[in-house]
Each structure stands twice: as structure tokens, then as C-alpha cells.
Amino acid sequence: MNIDALYQNNGIEVTDFFLNNKESDSSFKFIGNIGNLSKIDSINLEMSKLNANLSSRLISTALSNFTDTSDKVKKIIETTERIKIDIEGNLINGNVADAKGNVTTDIGNIEFIASGKNLHSKKPTLSLQGKATDIEFDKILANDKIGKSSFDVEAEISGLDRNADGYLFLKSEECHVMGNLFSEVALDFKKSSDDIDMNLVVNSDKLDIDLDAIAHLAGKNTEIKADMSLSGFNPSDYGIRGKMSECELAANISATTFGNSIDNVIGVLELSDVSIVRPNGSKLNLKNLKVDIDSLQLESADKCSSLRRNIILSSDWLDAKIEGDIYPSTLGKEFKRMIGQIFPTFASNPTINEVCQANNDFTFDVNVKGISTPYIFFDTPVRPLTDIPIRGAVDMKQGKMFLNTNTPHLQQGKNKLIRD
């Protein structure tokens, strides 16, 4: 370690502060000025040059002293052998700051300009402009679906905790994530107490998203309003597997919901201009789909108290009405248990660790419209030639299920199946 410093009336001028750790092959150098020490409320740090040449082992050793450092952060540090930092900037009274510099590693480089003001106030403002080059996110995140990326970023945030607003803008010519080449990401947000207002725009060579959302966070009375335009969504890019995973989806989505879980939510969900395209080019369109959920809740502290809901679905292909005690979070498990009791070799008999092991009790009335287009697209073995009414009831508490349908005409390939 070597220090060259001079005390003057306006403070201490450090012309050279050099620290070298040969064991870990790391070095740190600072040239700058610490001024106005005569007044405790007027301390300025002027950093005209800071150089740090650090090894990942030194950083990992330093982080080991902080028990709250996540394993993920430690793993990211370990992916690079060397980190070189060059920074210059100012800190005035701990209230105003600016800095610029670059960080060079063997997994990418970052150049940045940052500033802060009103740092002591209730609404501090932090701003950042930067350029990231050849960042190897596949190594950093151990995910081969995220490739090497280069992008420009601009961001600003004002405020703390319950009251804040800001924006983030990212522009890139090389940002590969989940099979998409992203070109722009823009986020604007404002948070005031329990209210959040945000807009998100994402553009890529395939996926495009435009989302406007307003949320009032109030526990079970949480309210969310959202409008989204979605195109180029391919489920397989995001690890979703299934018969339709290779299709490309597009839709306009509007939702207004009340509640904080799938079991107590009510509201309206509307999808319009829905398009589903298979890899072979075949296309299915849905002009409109609307789900309206209303409820009559019986006040009770008991988790298994009744929550009767009315669900009305209307669309080009089918209409449906479901009424009763509906708990989507346990419905699948309850069906599996019922099937397992009837056909033990067909389905396992899972255990549901809830006070009430069977909650769902509802009736349903469905009308499947005799439109051939969706059945041809989904390649179903049969398709209806006329509307098909389906009525039934499910009572998981009693372990009973009822189903009734009237299907006079069906088509299987070139053959028409007609009931006598």
C-alpha cells in the first residue's frame, strides 16, 4: 500500500493511493480530493481517477463476509476471471453525485454515465445512461436460451419505497432471449402509496407487447385494470410444451379484476382478434371471447367458507355458464382424486393438504356451436354439424358428477354419424 497526500485549507488532496494484493493478483488506485473537512455538513469527494483491477477470487472473498449475499450473485462473480474498473466522478455533501466509467470483464464490457441528486430528500433521483457490449448472459445466468447481447440503456428513478416514478429504455441490435431478437424495451411507471400505473412496450423480430396497467393493491380488495396487445408469442420459446406449443399467438386482451388470488378473483376478461398460426401456415381466428365472473361471498373467517361465483363465457365457438362454489386452485387435484377412486390404475390418488379436501360444487351449461373451422384446425377425431348442448354438475364434496348432452349429428372424416 502506498499513500501520497497533502493537507491544505480546503481539505486533503490525495495524489496517489495505491493498494496491491499480490496473492490474489488484484490492485486498486485512487487519485482525488476530499475537501472542506472544516465543516461536517460540507464534505466533497472529487474522484478524478479510480482504477481497480480485481480478480473474481478477491470479490468472492469479500462477499463471503456478507451473509445476505445470494448464491446467485456469488455464482455470477465466479463466471469471470477478472474485472477491471475505471471510474471518475464527484460526491458533494453526500447529496449530489455524478460518475462515469467503464467495467471490463471477460464476459462483457459496460460503459456508463450516472448521476444522483437530492440524495438526502424523500424523493432522490438517480439517472443512468450506459452501453453494454458482448454480455454473455448464457454464462452469467447458466441458460443457453439467453445469448450474447449488446444494448444501450437509459433509466431514471425518482422517489423511495411507497412513492416513486421512473422509466427504463433499452435499445439493441443484438439481444437474444428465448429465441427472440429484441430491439427495444421501454418501461414507464409511477407508484403512489398502494397505486401503480405502468406502460410496457417490447419489440423484437417475433414478439411484440404493448401493455397498459393500473393496480390498486389492497389485499383481497386489490383491483387491476389492464389492456395488452400481443403478437408473435410462441409458447415453445418459453419452455411451454404441449400440442399447441409450436403455434404463434396474437390477441388483444382487456381485463378488470378484483381480488388477490385465483380463488377469490372476480371481474371481466375480454380477448379480441385472436389469431393462432401453426408452423405449417394453417390459421385459426377468434373474433371475440369474453369471460365475466361475479360472486356472492358469505362472510366468514373460515378458509373454506362458501364463495359462490357465476362465470359466463361467450365466444365464436361456444357459450357457457358455470355457477356454484368454484376453487380453481384445487379443482385439478380434486378431479384426479375422484378419477383415482373410480379407476385406481388410471390415476393416482393425491393428498390435498387443506382443511377442506373437497370444495368444488357447481353446475355448468355449455353450448358448443356447430362451426367446423376450430375442429378442423385442432384435428379432432369428430366435429359437430349442429349446436351441441352440454349440461352437468360437479359435487366434489359428495364425490359425484353428472353430465347430459344431446348430439344428433357428428362427422368423422367423410362419414356422418346420425342418431336414430
C-alpha positions as CSV (number, residue, x, y, z in Angstrom):
1,M,0.0,0.0,0.0
2,N,1.3,3.5,-0.9
3,I,-0.3,6.9,0.0
4,D,0.7,10.4,-1.1
5,A,-1.5,13.1,0.4
6,L,-1.3,16.8,1.2
7,Y,-3.5,18.7,3.7
8,Q,-4.5,22.2,2.7
9,N,-7.1,24.7,4.0
10,N,-9.6,23.4,1.5
11,G,-9.2,19.8,2.5
12,I,-7.0,16.8,1.7
13,E,-5.6,16.2,-1.7
14,V,-4.8,12.6,-2.4
15,T,-2.4,12.5,-5.3
16,D,-1.9,8.7,-5.1
17,F,-3.4,5.9,-3.1
18,F,-2.3,2.5,-4.4
19,L,-3.2,-0.9,-3.0
20,N,-2.0,-4.1,-4.4
21,N,-2.7,-7.6,-3.2
22,K,-0.2,-9.9,-5.0
23,E,-1.7,-13.1,-3.5
24,S,-5.0,-12.5,-5.3
25,D,-3.3,-10.6,-8.2
26,S,-5.6,-7.5,-7.6
27,S,-4.9,-3.8,-7.5
28,F,-6.7,-0.6,-6.6
29,K,-5.7,3.0,-7.3
30,F,-7.3,6.3,-6.4
31,I,-6.4,9.9,-7.2
32,G,-8.7,12.7,-6.0
33,N,-9.6,15.3,-3.4
34,I,-11.5,15.3,-0.1
35,G,-12.4,18.9,0.6
36,N,-14.0,21.2,3.2
37,L,-13.3,19.0,6.1
38,S,-13.7,22.0,8.4
39,K,-17.5,21.7,8.1
40,I,-19.1,18.4,8.7
41,D,-22.1,19.3,6.6
42,S,-19.9,20.2,3.6
43,I,-17.8,17.3,2.6
44,N,-16.9,16.9,-1.0
45,L,-15.2,13.9,-2.6
46,E,-13.8,14.6,-6.0
47,M,-12.6,11.4,-7.7
48,S,-10.6,12.3,-10.7
49,K,-9.4,8.8,-11.3
50,L,-10.1,5.4,-9.8
51,N,-8.7,2.2,-11.2
52,A,-9.4,-1.2,-9.9
53,N,-8.1,-4.4,-11.4
54,L,-9.8,-7.2,-9.4
55,S,-9.8,-10.9,-9.5
56,S,-13.0,-12.9,-9.0
57,R,-11.4,-14.7,-6.1
58,L,-10.9,-11.4,-4.2
59,I,-14.5,-10.3,-4.8
60,S,-15.8,-13.7,-3.8
61,T,-13.7,-13.5,-0.6
62,A,-15.1,-10.0,0.2
63,L,-18.7,-11.1,-0.5
64,S,-18.3,-14.1,1.9
65,N,-18.2,-11.6,4.7
66,F,-21.8,-10.6,3.9
67,T,-24.2,-13.4,5.0
68,D,-27.1,-12.0,3.0
69,T,-25.3,-12.2,-0.4
70,S,-27.2,-14.6,-2.5
71,D,-25.7,-17.7,-4.0
72,K,-26.8,-16.4,-7.5
73,V,-24.7,-13.2,-7.1
74,K,-21.7,-15.3,-6.0
75,K,-22.1,-17.6,-8.9
76,I,-22.2,-14.7,-11.4
77,I,-18.9,-13.3,-9.9
78,E,-17.3,-16.7,-10.3
79,T,-18.1,-16.8,-14.1
80,T,-15.4,-14.2,-14.8
81,E,-11.7,-14.4,-14.1
82,R,-11.0,-10.7,-14.0
83,I,-12.9,-7.4,-13.5
84,K,-11.3,-4.1,-14.4
85,I,-13.0,-0.9,-13.3
86,D,-12.2,2.7,-14.3
87,I,-14.4,5.5,-12.7
88,E,-14.2,9.2,-12.2
89,G,-16.8,11.5,-10.6
90,N,-17.9,13.7,-7.7
91,L,-19.9,13.4,-4.5
92,I,-20.9,16.8,-2.9
93,N,-22.2,16.8,0.6
94,G,-23.5,13.3,0.1
95,N,-26.4,14.9,-1.7
96,V,-25.4,15.3,-5.3
97,A,-23.2,12.8,-7.2
98,D,-22.1,12.1,-10.7
99,A,-19.8,9.5,-12.2
100,K,-18.7,8.0,-15.5
101,G,-16.6,5.0,-16.3
102,N,-16.4,1.5,-17.7
103,V,-16.2,-2.0,-16.4
104,T,-14.3,-4.6,-18.4
105,T,-14.6,-8.3,-17.9
106,D,-14.0,-11.5,-19.9
107,I,-17.8,-11.9,-20.2
108,G,-18.7,-8.4,-21.5
109,N,-18.0,-4.7,-21.1
110,I,-20.1,-1.8,-19.7
111,E,-19.7,1.9,-20.2
112,F,-21.9,4.2,-18.1
113,I,-22.7,7.8,-17.0
114,A,-24.6,8.0,-13.7
115,S,-25.9,10.9,-11.6
116,G,-27.9,11.5,-8.5
117,K,-29.5,14.5,-6.9
118,N,-31.5,15.2,-3.7
119,L,-30.0,12.1,-2.3
120,H,-30.9,13.2,1.3
121,S,-34.5,14.1,0.4
122,K,-37.7,12.0,0.4
123,K,-37.5,11.9,-3.4
124,P,-34.0,11.3,-4.5
125,T,-33.4,11.0,-8.2
126,L,-30.9,8.5,-9.9
127,S,-30.2,8.6,-13.6
128,L,-28.2,6.2,-15.7
129,Q,-27.0,6.0,-19.3
130,G,-25.0,3.1,-20.4
131,K,-23.8,0.8,-23.2
132,A,-23.3,-2.9,-22.7
133,T,-21.2,-4.8,-25.2
134,D,-21.0,-8.6,-25.7
135,I,-22.6,-9.5,-22.4
136,E,-22.6,-13.3,-22.2
137,F,-25.9,-13.8,-20.3
138,D,-25.8,-17.5,-21.2
139,K,-22.8,-17.9,-18.9
140,I,-23.9,-15.4,-16.3
141,L,-27.4,-17.0,-15.9
142,A,-26.4,-20.5,-16.9
143,N,-29.2,-20.5,-19.5
144,D,-28.5,-21.3,-23.2
145,K,-31.8,-19.8,-24.2
146,I,-30.3,-16.3,-23.5
147,G,-27.4,-15.5,-25.9
148,K,-24.7,-12.9,-26.1
149,S,-26.2,-9.4,-26.1
150,S,-25.2,-5.8,-26.8
151,F,-27.5,-2.9,-26.0
152,D,-27.8,0.8,-25.0
153,V,-29.8,1.6,-21.8
154,E,-31.2,4.8,-20.3
155,A,-33.0,4.8,-17.0
156,E,-34.2,7.2,-14.2
157,I,-36.0,6.6,-10.9
158,S,-37.2,9.3,-8.5
159,G,-38.6,8.6,-5.0
160,L,-38.4,5.9,-2.4
161,D,-40.4,2.8,-1.4
162,R,-44.2,3.8,-1.5
163,N,-43.9,6.8,-3.8
164,A,-41.7,6.6,-6.9
165,D,-41.7,7.0,-10.6
166,G,-39.3,6.4,-13.4
167,Y,-38.5,4.9,-16.8
168,L,-36.3,2.4,-18.5
169,F,-35.4,2.4,-22.2
170,L,-33.3,-0.3,-23.8
171,K,-32.3,-0.4,-27.5
172,S,-30.4,-3.2,-29.1
173,E,-29.2,-4.7,-32.3
174,E,-28.1,-7.9,-30.7
175,C,-30.1,-9.1,-27.7
176,H,-31.1,-12.7,-28.0
177,V,-33.6,-14.0,-25.4
178,M,-35.7,-17.1,-25.6
179,G,-35.5,-17.4,-29.4
180,N,-36.3,-13.7,-29.9
181,L,-34.0,-10.9,-31.1
182,F,-35.2,-7.9,-29.0
183,S,-34.7,-4.4,-30.5
184,E,-36.5,-2.2,-27.9
185,V,-37.9,-2.4,-24.4
186,A,-39.5,0.7,-22.9
187,L,-41.0,0.8,-19.4
188,D,-42.7,3.8,-17.7
189,F,-44.1,3.5,-14.2
190,K,-45.5,5.5,-11.3
191,K,-46.1,4.2,-7.7
192,S,-48.0,6.3,-5.2
193,S,-48.8,4.6,-1.9
194,D,-50.8,1.5,-2.9
195,D,-51.4,2.5,-6.6
196,I,-49.2,1.5,-9.5
197,D,-49.5,2.9,-13.1
198,M,-47.3,1.4,-15.8
199,N,-46.8,1.1,-19.5
200,L,-44.5,-1.6,-21.1
201,V,-43.6,-1.8,-24.8
202,V,-41.5,-4.7,-26.1
203,N,-40.4,-5.1,-29.7
204,S,-38.5,-8.0,-31.2
205,D,-38.2,-9.8,-34.5
206,K,-41.1,-12.0,-33.4
207,L,-42.7,-11.0,-30.1
208,D,-44.4,-7.6,-29.7
209,I,-46.1,-6.4,-26.5
210,D,-47.8,-3.2,-25.6
211,L,-49.2,-3.2,-22.1
212,D,-51.0,-0.5,-20.0
213,A,-51.9,-1.4,-16.5
214,I,-53.2,0.3,-13.3
215,A,-53.3,-1.5,-10.0
216,H,-54.6,-0.7,-6.5
217,L,-53.0,-3.0,-4.0
218,A,-55.4,-3.6,-1.1
219,G,-55.2,-7.3,-0.2
220,K,-58.4,-9.2,-1.1
221,N,-59.8,-5.9,-2.5
222,T,-56.9,-5.5,-4.9
223,E,-58.1,-4.0,-8.3
224,I,-56.2,-4.4,-11.6
225,K,-57.1,-2.9,-14.9
226,A,-55.0,-3.9,-17.9
227,D,-55.0,-3.6,-21.7
228,M,-52.5,-5.5,-23.8
229,S,-51.7,-6.1,-27.4
230,L,-49.8,-9.3,-28.0
231,S,-48.3,-10.7,-31.2
232,G,-45.7,-13.2,-32.2
233,F,-45.9,-15.2,-28.9
234,N,-44.6,-18.8,-29.3
235,P,-45.1,-20.9,-26.2
236,S,-42.2,-23.3,-27.0
237,D,-39.7,-20.3,-26.8
238,Y,-40.5,-20.1,-23.1
239,G,-40.3,-23.8,-22.3
240,I,-44.0,-24.5,-22.6
241,R,-44.7,-27.9,-24.0
242,G,-47.8,-29.4,-25.5
243,K,-49.8,-29.9,-28.7
244,M,-50.1,-26.2,-29.3
245,S,-46.7,-25.1,-28.1
246,E,-45.3,-24.6,-31.6
247,C,-48.1,-22.3,-32.6
248,E,-47.7,-18.5,-32.8
249,L,-50.4,-16.5,-31.0
250,A,-51.7,-12.9,-31.3
251,A,-54.5,-11.2,-29.4
252,N,-55.8,-8.0,-27.9
253,I,-56.5,-8.5,-24.2
254,S,-58.5,-6.4,-21.8
255,A,-59.1,-7.2,-18.1
256,T,-60.6,-5.7,-15.0
257,T,-60.2,-7.9,-11.9
258,F,-60.8,-7.6,-8.1
259,G,-59.1,-10.0,-5.7
260,N,-55.7,-11.3,-4.9
261,S,-55.9,-15.0,-5.8
262,I,-57.3,-17.2,-8.4
263,D,-59.9,-18.5,-5.8
264,N,-61.4,-15.1,-5.0
265,V,-61.0,-13.1,-8.2
266,I,-64.0,-11.6,-9.9
267,G,-64.1,-9.3,-13.0
268,V,-64.2,-9.3,-16.7
269,L,-61.7,-10.7,-19.2
270,E,-62.0,-10.0,-23.0
271,L,-59.9,-11.3,-25.9
272,S,-60.4,-10.0,-29.4
273,D,-58.8,-10.5,-32.8
274,V,-57.2,-13.7,-31.6
275,S,-55.0,-15.5,-34.1
276,I,-53.4,-18.9,-33.8
277,V,-50.9,-20.0,-36.6
278,R,-49.4,-23.4,-36.9
279,P,-45.9,-24.0,-38.2
280,N,-47.4,-25.3,-41.5
281,G,-49.1,-21.9,-42.0
282,S,-52.7,-23.0,-41.2
283,K,-54.5,-20.3,-39.3
284,L,-57.4,-20.0,-36.8
285,N,-59.1,-16.7,-36.0
286,L,-61.3,-15.9,-33.0
287,K,-63.1,-12.6,-33.2
288,N,-64.2,-12.3,-29.5
289,L,-64.0,-14.2,-26.3
290,K,-65.5,-12.8,-23.0
291,V,-65.4,-14.2,-19.5
292,D,-67.5,-12.4,-16.9
293,I,-67.0,-13.6,-13.3
294,D,-69.3,-12.4,-10.5
295,S,-69.8,-13.7,-6.9
296,L,-71.8,-13.7,-3.8
297,Q,-69.4,-14.3,-0.9
298,L,-70.5,-15.4,2.5
299,E,-68.5,-13.5,5.2
300,S,-66.5,-16.0,7.3
301,A,-63.1,-16.3,8.8
302,D,-63.1,-19.9,7.8
303,K,-60.8,-20.6,4.8
304,C,-63.3,-23.0,3.4
305,S,-66.3,-20.6,3.6
306,S,-68.5,-20.6,0.6
307,L,-67.6,-18.4,-2.4
308,R,-70.3,-18.8,-4.9
309,R,-69.4,-17.5,-8.3
310,N,-71.2,-17.1,-11.6
311,I,-68.9,-17.4,-14.7
312,I,-70.3,-16.5,-18.1
313,L,-68.3,-17.3,-21.2
314,S,-69.2,-16.2,-24.6
315,S,-67.2,-16.6,-27.9
316,D,-67.4,-17.5,-31.5
317,W,-67.2,-21.2,-30.8
318,L,-69.1,-21.8,-27.6
319,D,-71.1,-20.2,-24.8
320,A,-71.0,-21.4,-21.2
321,K,-72.4,-20.6,-17.8
322,I,-70.9,-22.0,-14.6
323,E,-72.4,-21.4,-11.2
324,G,-71.5,-22.5,-7.7
325,D,-68.6,-22.9,-5.3
326,I,-65.5,-22.8,-7.6
327,Y,-62.0,-23.1,-6.4
328,P,-59.6,-23.4,-9.5
329,S,-56.5,-23.9,-7.3
330,T,-57.7,-27.3,-6.1
331,L,-60.1,-28.3,-8.9
332,G,-57.4,-30.3,-10.8
333,K,-56.4,-32.3,-7.7
334,E,-60.0,-33.0,-6.8
335,F,-60.7,-34.4,-10.2
336,K,-57.6,-36.6,-10.1
337,R,-58.7,-37.9,-6.7
338,M,-62.2,-38.7,-8.0
339,I,-60.9,-40.5,-11.0
340,G,-58.4,-42.3,-8.9
341,Q,-61.2,-43.6,-6.7
342,I,-63.1,-44.9,-9.7
343,F,-60.2,-46.1,-11.8
344,P,-57.3,-46.8,-9.3
345,T,-54.9,-47.9,-12.1
346,F,-55.7,-44.9,-14.3
347,A,-54.8,-42.1,-11.9
348,S,-53.0,-41.6,-8.6
349,N,-54.9,-40.6,-5.5
350,P,-53.1,-37.4,-4.4
351,T,-53.4,-35.9,-0.9
352,I,-54.6,-32.4,-0.7
353,N,-53.3,-30.8,2.5
354,E,-56.2,-28.4,3.1
355,V,-58.7,-28.2,5.9
356,C,-61.4,-28.8,3.4
357,Q,-60.2,-31.6,1.0
358,A,-63.1,-31.1,-1.4
359,N,-64.6,-27.7,-2.0
360,N,-65.8,-27.5,-5.6
361,D,-69.6,-27.8,-6.0
362,F,-71.0,-26.2,-9.2
363,T,-73.3,-26.7,-12.2
364,F,-72.5,-25.9,-15.8
365,D,-74.4,-25.3,-19.0
366,V,-72.4,-25.2,-22.2
367,N,-73.5,-24.8,-25.9
368,V,-70.9,-25.9,-28.4
369,K,-71.6,-24.2,-31.7
370,G,-71.7,-26.3,-34.9
371,I,-68.8,-24.4,-36.6
372,S,-66.3,-26.8,-38.3
373,T,-63.3,-24.4,-38.5
374,P,-61.8,-24.9,-35.0
375,Y,-62.3,-28.7,-35.1
376,I,-60.5,-28.9,-38.5
377,F,-57.7,-26.7,-37.1
378,F,-57.3,-28.8,-33.9
379,D,-57.7,-32.0,-35.9
380,T,-60.3,-33.5,-33.6
381,P,-61.5,-37.1,-34.5
382,V,-65.1,-35.9,-34.8
383,R,-66.7,-32.5,-35.3
384,P,-70.3,-31.3,-34.7
385,L,-72.7,-30.5,-37.6
386,T,-75.1,-28.7,-35.3
387,D,-75.0,-27.0,-31.9
388,I,-74.4,-29.3,-29.0
389,P,-75.9,-28.5,-25.6
390,I,-73.9,-30.0,-22.6
391,R,-75.3,-29.7,-19.1
392,G,-73.9,-31.1,-15.9
393,A,-73.0,-30.7,-12.3
394,V,-69.9,-31.4,-10.2
395,D,-70.1,-32.1,-6.4
396,M,-66.6,-32.9,-5.1
397,K,-67.8,-32.8,-1.5
398,Q,-70.1,-35.8,-2.2
399,G,-67.8,-37.3,-4.9
400,K,-70.5,-37.0,-7.6
401,M,-70.5,-35.8,-11.2
402,F,-73.4,-35.5,-13.7
403,L,-73.3,-35.0,-17.4
404,N,-76.1,-34.8,-20.1
405,T,-75.7,-33.9,-23.8
406,N,-77.8,-34.2,-26.9
407,T,-75.7,-34.8,-30.0
408,P,-77.8,-35.8,-33.0
409,H,-75.2,-35.2,-35.7
410,L,-71.4,-35.6,-35.8
411,Q,-68.9,-36.0,-38.6
412,Q,-65.9,-38.4,-38.5
413,G,-63.8,-37.9,-41.6
414,K,-66.1,-38.3,-44.6
415,N,-68.7,-40.2,-42.5
416,K,-71.7,-38.6,-40.9
417,L,-72.8,-40.0,-37.6
418,I,-76.6,-39.6,-37.2
419,R,-78.5,-40.6,-34.2
420,D,-81.6,-42.8,-35.0
